[in-house]
Amino acid sequence: MEKHINVDLLIIGGGVNGAGIARDAAGRGYVAMLCEQGDLAGATSSASSKLIHGGLRYLEYYHFRFVREALREREVLLGVAPHIVWPARFILPHDKGLRSAFVIEAGLLLYDCLARRNRLGRSRRLDLRTAKEGPPLKDHLTTGFAYSDCRVDDARLVVLNAVDARERGACICTRTRCVSAKREGGMWRATLLDMRDAAATIVTARALVNAAGPWAAEVVNIANGREASKRLRLVKGSHIVVPRIYEGDQCYVLQNEDRRVIFVMPYETDYSLVGTTEIPFAGDPLKARISEEEITYLCAAVSRYFRKPLSPRDVAGSFSGVRPLYDDGAAAASATARAYVLDLDAPPGQAPLLSVFGGKITTYRRLAEDAMGKLSPYLKPPRDKRWTATAPLPGGDMEGGDFDRFLRKLRGKYPWLDAATATRLARAYGTRAEVILGDARGACDLGVDFGAGLFQAEIDYLIGQEFALTAEDILWRRSKLGLHLSPVECARVSAYVDERVHVAK
């Protein structure tokens, strides 16, 4: 028998934008429902460069307002999510054959000015012959620049928004596909299909939000048959994971002759993350994979600047994502604006459809606010109060927003926990790490040890509280422990998760 549910807002898409809108709507008191055909952050939102930044390179294209707004959001996210958003120092070595030092210095000065209220260090020029960040780089690179931005665990940012949305009353349905949606009597009537057991649910909603990312055009077509593909420009971005290239916490920004930049960052303790590429994409976004040409391109960029050359043979892993950019007519993908566009389709007397095009992870919260601003007049009574800029995400309620202080407290409370695991749990869960650890007085109190600091207690928490249904959800999105576990250990995790999920059903 089909289930029937009535909601104020049905959101299609469980990436960062969809989860952010669900959270914002629920916090305003609306009845919100989100459906995602796969796992939360299962596509684009877990394949980013994992940065919260203004986008220094967009200044070249005169996107000043966009950069300013992104920098303001950087400050907001540092405040509400100090566990999964953290400061990082970026080193930009100057190559005399590319952008001039004057242009770079002027751009960084403007970047600092646009940030206004800046919790991070300001930019400065470096002598790479004496700076501590210089040794990994080749000898001819004598001048560099340092500036600050932030890093983020992108997939966890999505999950925590969804967790908060649920705790505020939203219904979050993963592995659930919207197969039809049509307007009836001033409302939306949508059919959702559970991809696990083929059970159907009929949802009646006062408004529909299309936050399907690369699939946004398909959702528009499902909803009203209107051709929308020309609004999107699909661009594939790929990253490689390689054994650690250098010591230190600093990140590097490498200029290329094609005027793109490549980031090189510490990743999961033992690795470096290198990316990203930008090439046009067509096809199924779920099948996006890195090409040999992209691997060669990224390795060449690193080898051009670092003493230790990088070869495709060094690649330990990779991931690719398809960015759904709003097509602004720019000739090159790298020049296409990352600003979001909210397209409201609201014929008189009919229920509204709001489609999200473009955007970047840094500005997801502001996007959600603007989306609710557009929808509020159609959701009676309208609730216009903006609240997400000051409300911590789950686990972000640390005293003074001080992550280091919280980590010291956690290690003091659980002295038997090794430093690496304590840091990982604090980064991933913030104050909710104590929910996982509970009254444990030793590792044996956390249940089965699966390796790399992953215990049964954490897996049970992820299944019960964070929508995890498979080992992949846990090992590659809720964490990156798949990099640290052997195939045998991964198989043990998979068997345990399958058993737990089966019992829960």
Beta strands, then each sheet from edge to edge (+ up, - down):
strand 1: 3-12
strand 2: 32-35
strand 3: 51-52
strand 4: 85-93
strand 5: 124-127
strand 6: 143-152
strand 7: 171-173
strand 8: 176-184
strand 9: 187-194
strand 10: 200-210
strand 11: 232-243
strand 12: 251-255
strand 13: 261-267
strand 14: 271-275
strand 15: 279-280
strand 16: 317-326
strand 17: 340-345
strand 18: 353-358
strand 19: 449-451
strand 20: 454-455
sheet 1: 7+ 2+ 1+ 10+ 9- 8+
sheet 2: 7+ 2+ 1+ 10+ 18+ 17-
sheet 3: 3+ 6- 4+ 12+ 13- 14+ 11- 15+
sheet 4: 3+ 6- 5+
sheet 5: 3+ 6- 4+ 12+ 13- 14+ 11- 16+
sheet 6: 19+ 20-
end
